[in-house]
Amino acid sequence: MIRDGRVAAVGAQAKVEALPEARAAERLAVQGRVILPGFVDSHTHLVHAASRAEEYELKIAGASYEEIARRGGGILNSVKKLRAATSEALKQRARAALRGFAAHGTTTIEAKSGYGLDVTSELKILGLHQELQREQPLEIVSTFLGAHVVPAEYRGTPDGPQRYVALLINRLIPEVADRKLAEFCDVFCDRGAFSRGQSEQVLEAAARHGLQPRIHAEQLTRTGATQLAVHLGAASCDHLEFVNQADMRALAKSKTVATLLPGCDFHLGLKRYAPARGLIDAGAIVALATDYNPGTSPTLSMPMVLSLACTQLRMTPAEGIVAATINAAYALRREKEVGSLEIGKLADIGVFKVEDYREIPYYFGVNKCWMTLKRGKIISHAVDADPAS
Ligand SMILES: [Zn+2]
């Protein structure tokens, strides 16, 4: 039962229907369907200007992510497009994506800046997070990712990268924090992006301004970013394809969530997925997210991510759903509000047209989400989702 957008009672039908308040309640018939807490997608790059389909054949032919970047593709390609785009165009694209997230059962997302990489464009993206939060039903948790890569205009001289880090620390982080444009600060700590030392400088500055750290860690190579995340008490470290045993043990002893993004490895055609079993068996808190972005993971479907988690990461459907709901809520430090259907929490709900929860990852490439509720209100409803199967 739902009251004022929150879960008021849960349990067997007869028991809930016997409550005095239930008599006057409006009834929503979902018989024969599976109900889950709305997915929490704890890692997305929501605001970007366009796809990078022009790089797709290169990827298929085997060019590495870094090779594509050297040829003028990659993140800097998206930066060029974003800087040239109007706020209205960016917003329209993001709005359509948010409807797509909702249609797949997602009710809360994290969103990172990071395709602006200059003061004006980064602030523009974070401002859009705020506007979109007000104008549509999904909750958007904003993260500042100025340290995505070093922008082109800082690449000409040896001290360029350090001057960009200084811009982040002295100018952008204080302004983002002052204007409350983000809750978290993220850094892409990897080969071709930022070193462990630079990442530490950025995240320590962010923490001093009240922005909680999170890190893109060990995606292309092992840099020690996971150990840095644990050392800084980061909310999450994400990717983790190249973690080693010591990293997994460190995560297991920490409150830093290991967020796995199998959509990236799938889209890039990489065979190396993060060691989900090792992390779970060590006792780490594992979350799953789409990493929705135009370069490495153009999907907003958490059910697809669950399919990949089961088949490629060897997680069970139950482990996958936990990772996509309550653990992901913890990665955003929202575990008291969302991520499970308990009395007092937000009535954020995904309804799936399946008879068994295992069928959610079992079917892949089709959307079985039938209805999505945010704060008890229907925000998405597929009248006849995928009637054939
Ligand atoms: Zn990412």
Boltz pocket constraint, residues with backbone or C-beta under 6 A from the ligand:
constraints:
  - pocket:
      binder: B
      contacts: [[A, 43], [A, 45], [A, 216], [A, 291], [A, 293]]
      max_distance: 6.0
